[in-house]
């Protein structure tokens, strides 16, 4: 059946490319920010004659083919920018580059007679959310640090992790089932230690998109979501410096042109200074405590011709922490990502656009802990070398054909050991050069076509063929992707999607709540690839000339070959990880409501998700189905930003989630020689995830004051103060629960621990 389905899709692709184009012309070009020259991703191009349009791709490029007329009406628009209307009289194809200027605050209140972006209704795509960067920079966050992943957690279908973490779970999936891309490079751990904030510095980001269903064929390797983040290219017109000073960290960015009109650069960095602030207060003769983090971004781009452009991106992030006490748990943690991406854009003609990339990635996570006379060590490392090519073919406004290939070479360095602590009490760490690496390769081909059939019907057909190769096992698969769109009116549509995904890399979660002890492993003869099948059905409706977007989506997803440690397994006691695992299946389903206001002084969104997520493992919970740890029945998010005037902006968010699942014993058995590890008792765990945390809810607020433009050393300076409160009414939300026994009454009890009470935030941002 799959082979027949594949041939049907292939035949459809071939036939769809042949379309008559008599008396047609093609208008193509780039849409950029008028002030900085930055490419605008997802900008809308609309032809008022034919009532058709398109959008710019990830490089700001567009191409639209239309019938020739005496005069063509073209409208170019982008959220937050003043639209432009062009009257074009042309008898042959032409290149038309457009610079859009940011709109004044009051412009959003004016009814603009222009076609705004309606992709959520008109395109054959499901489960795609464009995250406004402006919203991220105004919403409250811990320590005043704007945070991409904190905002992602406010979207429908996305569950947050534990309090104080930036991890996210999409439609019943685990953290490793999210593919996080920064300029096409995989970020294996997008979080900083203790969940202070994510590893993405928003000053270096241009565009953010989350895909949680109806995955396009060009994406693969994960089951639950794609978070695609594009770095800024740098100001092409002028040298610009911007930065910010917050309670936890400070950041600074420098950007400007390279051979004006040809290229640009940006260099951005962020570092915490917790270690610097604490150093004077920690006696050298006593405990040794240290923690710092940093993120560095750099990017250059250069146009060698009108048809050729090269990009080079670099990112590095690191967390380093250690604590050495006299008689407590001592630890040393060092983890981080390094990526480099070299890309070449080539325009063969105004209908064929290609991008070729070489990507290098190096991730490591080193953890050493010591207590008493013993030490445990863990190291997890991944090195990737990736080559990919993507072709975008635009035969006419009704067809967007994409085809490409991707090859990656992966090196894994997983290891765990235990040993006695030497007399000096120093904590050693595993060295990467002492670990025997394992290798694997992945090759994938894809083909897709987004086709518009008349005014009502649209279809996006895709096929991806991944191949996995290693010394112990080889796997291959065929992944069909189908999305159907049927317009039920000028501003509404119904969409249906089906996707299959395979995942060959696995993150084995441990039971630790506070330390990052998760280990990445590759598929093998024992560890089979994870597979998901997802069905989505949605109704989409826009109001007030697309100023307000609404949607209702239902989904059902199955996941096989899920990975967990066996019952009673201590992950830091073995080097043979594969044999300590057990495998099962997962199932999730739910309904998501979403309403978003894009224009005006008041912007924001409201979302509600009702969902279920369950797992079944034959070797766990007596083979009975149990709720997933992050199965949270109700999830509500309210997000708002209000521009009071050109100086003051108010922002707030309120979240509510049902309590997640965790396991508590139903009884205990006294054992005289059990030792301190079990407090003299063995506990009777009758079922897995049999209890629920209390519901979680929190209100955050922000006040932003923009100062009038001042002059420093002859330069115009813009600055703003951000004052906010995280967890305004100081809700003591659950972090984790631990077991204890009263030393006097010997009555066992479960104690709940909360992490973050009310926290004030303060930061100062500047640009000149």
C-alpha positions in Angstrom: 0.0 0.0 0.0 2.8 2.4 0.9 4.5 1.7 -2.5 1.3 2.4 -4.4 0.8 5.6 -2.4 4.3 6.7 -3.2 3.8 6.2 -6.9 0.6 8.2 -6.8 2.4 11.1 -5.2 5.3 10.9 -7.6 3.1 10.9 -10.6 1.1 13.8 -9.3 4.4 15.8 -8.8 5.4 15.2 -12.4 2.1 16.2 -13.8 1.6 19.2 -11.6 4.8 20.9 -12.9 3.5 21.2 -16.5 1.2 24.2 -16.6 0.6 26.6 -19.4 2.3 30.0 -18.9 1.3 32.0 -22.1 1.3 35.7 -21.6 2.6 35.4 -18.0 5.4 37.4 -16.4 7.3 36.6 -13.1 8.1 39.3 -10.5 10.8 38.3 -8.0 13.1 39.8 -5.5 13.8 40.3 -1.8 11.8 42.1 0.9 13.9 43.8 3.6 13.8 46.1 6.5 14.3 49.7 5.3 16.4 50.7 8.2 18.7 47.7 8.7 18.4 45.8 5.4 17.5 42.6 7.3 15.6 40.1 5.2 11.9 39.8 6.2 10.9 36.2 6.4 7.2 35.4 5.8 6.4 38.8 4.3 3.3 38.8 2.1 3.1 39.7 -1.6 -0.4 40.1 -3.0 -1.6 40.7 -6.6 -4.8 42.7 -6.5 -5.7 41.8 -10.1 -5.6 38.1 -9.8 -6.4 38.0 -6.1 -3.4 35.7 -5.5 -0.3 36.0 -3.5 2.8 34.4 -2.0 5.2 34.9 0.9 9.0 35.3 1.2 11.0 32.2 2.1 13.6 31.9 4.9 16.0 34.2 3.0 13.5 37.0 2.2 13.1 35.8 -1.4 9.8 35.8 -3.3 8.7 34.9 -6.8 5.2 35.3 -8.2 4.0 34.5 -11.8 0.9 36.4 -13.0 -0.9 37.2 -16.2 0.2 40.5 -17.9 -2.2 43.4 -17.6 -2.0 47.1 -18.6 -1.3 47.8 -14.9 -0.6 45.3 -12.1 -1.4 46.1 -8.5 1.0 44.7 -6.0 0.8 45.0 -2.2 3.8 44.2 0.0 3.2 43.8 3.8 4.7 42.4 7.0 3.4 42.5 10.6 4.6 45.6 12.3 5.6 47.3 9.1 3.8 49.9 6.9 2.5 48.2 3.7 3.5 49.3 0.3 1.3 49.4 -2.8 3.0 49.4 -6.3 1.4 49.9 -9.7 3.5 48.0 -12.3 3.2 48.2 -16.0 5.4 45.5 -17.5 5.4 43.2 -20.5 8.3 41.0 -19.3 9.6 39.5 -16.1 11.5 41.7 -13.7 13.3 41.9 -10.4 11.6 44.1 -7.8 13.3 44.5 -4.3 11.2 46.1 -1.6 12.2 47.9 1.6 9.5 48.1 4.2 9.6 50.7 7.1 8.4 49.9 10.6 4.9 51.3 11.3 4.2 54.0 13.9 2.4 52.9 17.0 -0.8 54.6 15.9 -0.8 53.0 12.4 -2.2 49.7 13.8 -5.4 51.6 14.7 -5.9 52.8 11.1 -7.8 50.6 8.7 -5.2 49.8 6.0 -6.6 49.0 2.6 -4.1 46.2 2.0 -4.0 42.4 2.0 -2.5 41.2 5.3 -0.9 37.8 5.8 -3.5 35.1 5.9 -1.3 32.0 5.7 -3.0 30.5 8.6 -6.2 30.3 6.6 -5.1 30.1 2.9 -2.0 27.8 3.0 -2.2 24.0 3.2 -0.4 23.9 6.5 -1.5 22.8 10.0 0.1 23.3 13.4 2.4 26.1 12.3 2.8 29.2 14.6 5.0 32.2 13.7 6.2 33.7 17.0 6.5 37.5 16.9 10.0 38.6 18.1 8.5 41.8 19.4 6.2 39.9 21.7 9.2 37.9 23.1 11.1 41.1 23.9 8.2 42.7 25.8 6.9 39.7 27.8 8.1 39.2 31.4 10.9 36.7 32.1 13.1 35.7 35.0 15.8 38.3 35.7 14.5 40.5 32.9 16.0 38.2 30.2 13.7 37.9 27.2 13.4 34.2 26.5 12.3 32.3 23.3 11.4 29.0 25.0 9.4 30.7 27.8 7.1 32.2 25.1 7.0 28.8 23.2 5.5 27.3 26.4 2.6 29.8 26.1 1.4 28.3 22.8 -1.5 25.8 22.4 -0.4 22.1 22.4 2.9 23.0 24.2 3.4 21.8 27.8 6.0 23.3 30.0 8.4 21.2 32.0 9.0 21.6 35.7 8.9 25.0 37.4 12.1 27.0 36.6 12.9 25.1 33.4 12.7 26.1 29.8 12.1 22.6 28.4 8.9 22.1 26.5 6.8 19.1 25.5 4.6 19.2 22.4 1.5 17.1 22.0 2.5 14.4 24.4 6.1 14.1 23.3 9.4 14.1 25.2 12.0 16.9 25.1 14.3 15.1 22.7 11.4 14.8 20.2 11.7 18.5 19.5 14.1 19.4 16.7 15.5 22.8 17.6 17.4 24.4 14.7 19.5 27.6 14.8 20.5 28.6 11.2 19.9 24.9 10.3 22.2 23.6 13.0 20.8 21.2 15.6 20.9 22.5 19.2 20.8 19.4 21.4 20.3 21.3 24.7 18.6 24.7 24.2 18.5 25.3 28.0 20.8 26.8 30.6 21.3 25.2 34.0 18.5 25.4 36.5 16.2 26.7 33.8 17.1 30.4 34.3 16.5 31.0 30.6 17.2 29.5 27.2 20.4 29.5 25.3 19.1 31.9 22.6 20.0 35.6 22.8 17.1 37.4 21.3 19.3 40.3 20.2 20.8 37.9 17.6 17.5 36.4 16.4 15.5 37.4 13.3 12.7 34.9 13.0 11.1 32.1 15.0 8.6 29.4 13.8 7.1 26.4 15.6 5.7 23.4 13.7 3.8 20.9 15.8 1.8 19.0 13.1 1.5 18.5 9.4 5.3 18.5 9.1 6.7 19.6 5.6 8.8 16.9 3.9 12.0 18.9 4.3 12.0 18.3 8.0 12.7 15.0 9.7 14.4 13.1 12.5 12.0 14.1 15.4 8.5 13.0 16.4 6.8 16.0 18.0 7.9 19.5 16.7 10.3 21.6 14.8 11.5 24.9 16.3 13.2 26.8 13.6 15.2 29.9 14.6 17.0 32.2 12.2 19.8 34.5 13.3 20.0 38.1 12.2 22.2 39.0 9.3 23.3 42.4 10.6 22.6 46.0 9.6 23.4 46.5 5.9 23.3 50.2 6.1 24.9 51.5 9.3 27.0 50.4 12.3 24.7 49.7 15.2 25.4 48.8 18.8 22.7 47.5 21.2 22.8 45.7 24.5 21.2 45.3 27.8 22.1 45.0 31.5 19.9 42.7 33.7 19.9 41.2 37.1 21.3 37.9 36.0 23.2 38.6 32.8 24.2 41.3 30.3 24.4 41.3 26.5 26.1 43.3 23.8 25.7 43.2 20.0 27.6 44.9 17.2 26.4 44.9 13.6 27.1 46.7 10.4 27.7 46.6 6.7 30.5 44.9 4.8 31.1 46.8 1.5 27.8 48.6 1.8 25.1 47.1 -0.3 27.0 43.8 -0.6 27.0 42.2 2.8 26.8 42.7 6.6 27.9 41.1 9.9 26.7 40.7 13.5 28.5 39.7 16.6 26.5 39.2 19.8 27.4 37.9 23.3 25.7 37.4 26.6 27.3 36.4 29.9 26.0 35.9 33.5 27.9 37.4 36.4 26.6 35.4 39.3 30.1 34.1 39.9 31.5 37.6 39.9 28.9 38.9 42.4 29.3 36.0 44.8 33.0 35.8 44.8 33.7 38.5 47.4 31.2 36.9 49.8 32.6 33.3 49.7 35.6 32.7 52.0 38.4 30.9 50.1 39.1 28.6 53.0 35.6 27.1 53.0 33.1 25.9 50.3 34.1 26.4 46.7 31.1 27.5 44.7 31.1 28.8 41.1 28.6 29.2 38.3 28.6 31.1 35.0 27.1 30.8 31.5 27.6 32.5 28.2 26.2 32.6 24.7 28.1 33.9 21.6 26.6 34.4 18.1 28.3 35.6 15.0 27.2 35.8 11.4 28.4 37.3 8.1 26.9 37.3 4.7 28.1 38.6 1.3 26.5 38.9 -2.1 29.0 38.0 -4.8 26.4 38.7 -7.5 22.7 39.3 -7.9 22.2 35.5 -8.0 24.8 34.3 -5.4 25.0 35.0 -1.7 27.0 33.2 1.0 26.3 33.1 4.8 28.6 31.9 7.6 27.0 31.5 11.1 28.6 30.6 14.4 27.1 29.9 17.8 28.6 28.8 21.2 26.9 28.4 24.5 28.3 27.0 27.8 27.3 26.4 31.4 29.9 25.7 34.0 29.1 25.1 37.7 30.7 23.4 40.6 30.1 23.1 44.3 32.5 21.5 46.9 31.3 21.3 50.5 32.5 19.6 53.6 29.9 16.8 53.9 27.2 17.4 51.4 26.6 16.4 47.7 29.4 17.9 45.6 29.1 18.3 41.9 30.8 19.7 38.8 28.7 20.4 35.6 29.9 21.5 32.3 27.8 21.4 29.2 27.3 23.4 26.0 26.7 23.6 22.2 29.0 24.8 19.4 27.7 25.1 15.8 28.9 26.5 12.5 26.9 26.8 9.3 28.2 27.7 5.9 25.4 28.3 3.3 25.3 29.3 -0.3 22.1 30.7 -1.9 21.9 30.5 -5.7 19.2 31.8 -8.0 19.2 29.9 -11.3 16.4 32.1 -12.6 13.4 33.9 -11.1 11.6 30.5 -10.5 14.4 28.2 -9.2 16.0 29.0 -5.8 18.6 26.7 -4.1 20.3 26.6 -0.8 23.3 24.4 0.0 24.7 24.0 3.5 27.6 22.5 5.4 26.9 22.3 9.1 29.1 21.3 12.0 27.8 20.7 15.5 29.6 19.8 18.8 27.6 19.1 21.9 28.9 17.8 25.3 27.4 17.3 28.8 29.8 16.4 31.6 28.6 15.7 35.1 30.5 14.5 38.2 28.9 14.1 41.6 30.4 12.9 44.9 28.9 12.1 48.3 30.7 10.3 51.1 33.4 8.1 49.7 32.0 7.6 46.2 31.9 9.5 43.0 29.7 9.1 39.9 30.6 10.4 36.5 28.6 10.8 33.3 29.6 12.2 29.9 27.4 12.5 26.8 28.8 14.0 23.6 27.7 14.3 20.0 29.6 15.6 17.0 27.8 16.1 13.7 29.0 16.9 10.2 26.0 17.6 7.9 25.7 18.3 4.2 22.3 19.4 2.8 20.9 20.9 -0.4 17.4 22.3 -0.9 15.7 23.3 -4.1 12.6 25.5 -4.3 10.9 25.6 -7.7 8.1 28.0 -8.4 6.5 27.1 -11.8 3.4 29.4 -11.2 1.5 30.9 -8.3 -0.4 27.7 -7.6 2.7 25.5 -7.2 5.6 25.4 -4.9 7.8 22.4 -5.5 10.6 21.5 -3.0 13.2 18.8 -3.4 16.4 18.1 -1.5 18.8 15.7 0.2 20.6 15.6 3.5 23.6 13.5 4.7 25.0 13.6 8.3 27.8 11.8 10.0 27.2 11.4 13.8 29.8 10.6 16.5 28.5 9.6 20.0 30.5 9.6 23.2 28.3 8.2 26.0 29.9 6.9 29.2 29.1 6.5 32.9 31.4 5.3 35.8 31.5 5.1 39.5 34.6 5.0 41.7 36.0 5.9 45.1 36.9 9.6 45.8 40.6 10.1 46.3 41.8 11.4 49.7 42.2 15.0 48.3 38.4 15.1 47.8 38.9 16.6 44.4 36.2 15.7 41.8 37.5 14.4 38.5 35.7 14.4 35.2 35.6 11.9 32.4 37.8 12.9 29.5 36.3 12.6 26.0 39.5 11.1 24.6 39.2 8.1 27.0 35.7 7.2 25.7 35.2 4.7 22.9 33.0 6.5 20.3 30.2 5.0 18.4 29.3 6.1 14.9 26.2 6.4 12.7 25.1 8.1 9.5 21.8 9.4 8.2 20.8 10.0 4.6 17.4 11.4 3.6 15.7 12.5 0.4 12.5 14.5 0.2 10.0 15.8 -2.4 7.0 18.0 -1.8 4.5 20.1 -3.8 2.1 22.7 -2.4 -0.7 22.9 -5.0 -3.6 25.3 -5.1 -6.6 24.0 -7.1 -9.0 26.8 -7.7 -10.2 29.2 -5.0 -11.2 26.5 -2.5 -9.0 23.5 -2.6 -5.3 23.3 -1.7 -3.0 20.3 -1.1 0.5 19.8 0.2 1.9 16.4 -0.7 5.2 15.3 0.6 7.4 12.2 0.7 10.6 11.8 2.8 12.9 8.7 2.7 15.3 8.5 5.6 18.1 5.9 5.8 20.1 5.1 9.0 23.4 3.3 8.9 25.5 2.0 11.8 27.9 -0.8 12.6 25.2 -2.8 14.4 22.0 -2.0 12.4 20.6 -0.3 9.3 17.1 1.1 9.0 15.1 2.8 6.2 11.6 4.1 6.0 9.1 6.0 3.8 7.4 8.9 5.4 4.3 10.3 3.6 3.1 13.8 4.5 -0.3 15.0 3.3 -2.1 18.2 4.2 -5.5 19.2 2.6 -7.1 22.7 2.8 -10.7 23.5 1.9 -11.8 27.1 2.0 -15.3 27.5 3.6 -15.3 31.3 3.0 -13.1 34.3 2.1 -11.5 34.2 5.6 -12.0 30.6 6.8 -10.9 27.1 6.0 -10.9 23.5 7.1 -7.6 21.6 7.1 -6.7 17.9 7.5 -3.2 16.5 7.8 -1.4 13.2 8.2 2.3 12.8 8.8 4.8 10.0 9.7 8.1 10.6 11.4 11.1 8.5 12.3 13.6 9.4 15.0 17.1 7.7 15.2 18.6 9.6 18.1 17.3 9.2 21.6 17.6 11.0 24.9 17.3 8.6 27.8 15.7 10.5 30.7 16.9 9.9 34.2 14.9 10.4 37.4 17.0 13.4 38.5 14.9 16.6 38.9 17.7 19.2 39.2 20.8 18.0 37.5 21.1 17.4 33.7 21.9 13.6 33.6 20.1 12.7 30.4 22.2 10.8 27.9 22.0 10.9 24.1 22.3 7.5 22.3 21.9 6.3 18.7 19.7 3.6 17.4 21.2 0.2 17.3 20.2 -3.5 16.9 18.7 -3.2 20.4 17.3 0.4 20.3 14.9 0.6 17.4 14.0 3.9 15.7 11.0 5.8 17.3 8.1 6.2 15.0 5.1 8.5 15.1 1.9 8.8 13.1 -0.1 12.0 13.6 -3.6 13.0 12.4 -4.7 16.6 12.6 -8.0 18.3 11.8 -8.5 22.1 12.2 -10.9 25.0 11.5 -9.3 28.3 10.9 -11.1 31.7 10.8 -9.8 35.3 10.5 -11.5 38.5 11.4 -11.1 42.2 10.6 -8.9 41.9 7.5 -6.8 39.2 9.2 -6.0 41.4 12.2 -7.4 38.6 14.4 -6.6 34.9 13.9 -8.6 32.1 15.4 -8.4 28.3 15.2 -9.6 25.0 16.6 -7.4 21.9 16.1 -7.9 18.3 17.1 -5.0 15.8 16.9 -4.3 12.1 17.5 -0.8 10.8 17.7 0.7 7.4 18.2 4.4 6.8 19.1 6.3 3.4 19.1 9.7 2.3 20.4 9.6 4.9 23.3 12.7 4.6 25.6 12.9 4.5 29.4 15.3 2.9 31.9 14.2 -0.4 33.4 12.6 -0.4 36.9 15.2 0.0 39.6 18.0 0.9 37.2 20.5 3.4 38.4 21.8 5.1 35.2 25.1 6.0 36.7 26.2 2.4 37.4 26.7 1.0 33.9 28.5 1.6 30.7 26.3 -0.7 28.6 23.3 1.7 28.3 21.4 -0.2 25.6 20.9 -3.2 27.9 19.5 -1.1 30.7 16.6 0.2 28.7 13.0 -0.9 28.1 10.8 0.0 25.2 7.1 0.8 24.8 4.5 2.9 23.0 2.8 6.2 23.6 -0.5 7.7 22.6 -1.7 11.4 22.8 -4.7 13.3 21.7 -6.4 16.6 22.4 -8.1 19.7 21.2 -6.5 23.2 21.0 -8.2 26.6 20.9 -6.3 29.6 19.8 -7.1 33.3 19.2 -4.4 35.9 18.3 -4.6 39.7 17.7 -1.7 40.9 15.5 -2.5 44.6 15.0 -3.3 47.7 17.1 -2.1 49.0 20.4 -3.3 45.8 22.1 -1.8 42.6 20.8 -1.4 39.1 22.1 -3.2 35.7 22.2 -5.3 33.4 24.3 -5.1 29.6 24.1 -6.6 26.6 25.8 -5.6 23.0 25.3 -7.5 19.9 26.6 -5.2 16.8 26.1 -4.4 13.3 27.2 -1.0 11.5 27.0 -0.4 7.9 28.0 2.4 5.3 27.8 2.5 1.5 27.8 5.6 -0.5 28.5 5.4 -4.3 28.9 8.3 -4.2 31.5 6.9 -1.3 33.5 3.8 -1.0 35.6 2.9 -4.7 35.1 2.3 -3.9 31.4 -0.6 -1.6 32.3 -1.1 1.8 30.6 0.0 4.8 32.7 -0.2 8.6 32.2 2.9 10.3 30.8 4.8 12.4 33.3 3.8 15.6 31.5 0.2 14.6 30.9 -1.6 17.8 32.0 -5.3 17.8 31.3 -5.9 21.5 31.1 -3.5 24.2 29.8 -4.5 27.9 29.6 -2.4 30.8 28.5 -3.3 34.5 28.3 -0.8 36.9 26.7 -1.2 40.6 26.2 0.9 43.6 25.2 -0.6 47.1 25.3 1.2 50.2 24.0 -0.1 53.0 26.3 1.8 55.7 24.2 5.1 56.1 22.4 6.9 55.9 25.8 5.1 53.3 27.9 4.2 49.6 27.1 2.5 47.2 29.4 2.8 43.4 29.0 1.5 40.5 31.0 0.9 36.7 30.8 -1.1 34.3 33.0 -0.8 30.6 32.8 -2.7 27.7 34.3 -2.0 24.0 33.9 -3.3 20.9 35.6 -0.8 19.0 37.7 1.5 16.5 36.1 1.8 12.9 37.1 4.3 11.4 39.5 4.8 8.2 41.5 4.2 7.7 45.2 4.3 4.3 47.1 1.2 3.0 48.8 3.1 1.4 51.7 6.5 0.5 53.3 8.2 -2.5 54.6 10.8 -2.2 57.5 14.2 -3.7 56.7 16.7 -3.6 59.5 19.8 -3.7 57.2 18.5 -1.5 54.4 21.0 1.3 55.3 20.5 5.0 55.1 19.6 4.9 51.4 16.1 3.7 52.2 15.8 5.2 55.7 15.3 1.6 57.0 12.4 0.9 54.7 11.6 -0.5 51.3 8.7 1.3 49.7 5.8 -0.6 47.9 5.2 1.1 44.5 2.0 -0.4 43.2 1.6 1.6 40.0 3.5 4.2 38.0 2.5 7.9 38.0 -0.4 7.3 40.4 -0.5 10.8 41.9 -0.9 14.3 40.6 0.8 17.6 41.5 -1.3 20.5 42.5 -2.4 22.7 39.6 0.2 25.3 38.4 -0.7 29.0 37.8 1.3 32.2 37.6 0.9 35.9 36.7 3.8 37.9 35.3 3.8 41.6 34.5 6.2 44.0 32.7 6.4 47.8 32.3 8.6 49.1 29.6 9.6 52.8 29.5 11.3 54.1 26.3 13.3 57.2 26.7 13.4 60.0 24.2 16.3 59.8 21.7 19.4 61.3 23.3 22.9 61.9 22.0 26.1 60.4 23.3 29.3 61.6 21.7 27.3 62.9 18.7 25.4 59.6 18.3 21.6 59.1 18.6 20.8 56.7 21.4 17.6 54.9 22.1 17.1 53.2 25.5 14.5 51.6 27.6 13.9 50.5 31.2 12.1 47.2 31.8 10.6 46.7 35.2 8.6 43.6 35.9 7.4 41.0 38.4 7.6 37.2 37.8 4.9 35.3 39.7 3.1 38.5 40.9 0.9 36.9 43.6 3.8 34.5 44.7 2.0 31.3 44.0 4.1 28.5 45.5 3.9 26.1 42.6 5.1 22.5 43.0 8.6 21.6 41.8 9.0 18.1 43.1 7.8 15.8 45.9 10.1 13.7 48.1 9.5 11.0 50.7 10.6 11.3 54.4 9.9 9.6 57.7 9.3 11.6 60.9 12.2 10.7 63.3 9.9 10.8 66.3 6.6 9.4 65.2 8.0 7.2 62.4 5.1 8.3 60.3 6.0 8.4 56.5 5.0 11.5 54.6 5.5 13.2 51.2 6.9 16.7 51.2 6.3 19.1 48.3 9.1 21.5 47.3 8.4 24.9 45.6 11.1 26.8 43.7 10.3 30.3 42.6 8.2 32.8 44.7 7.6 36.4 43.6 10.6 37.7 41.8 11.2 41.3 40.7 13.0 41.9 37.4 14.9 44.9 36.1 16.9 45.5 33.0 18.1 48.4 30.9 18.4 48.1 27.1 20.1 50.5 24.7 20.8 50.9 21.0 22.9 53.5 19.0 
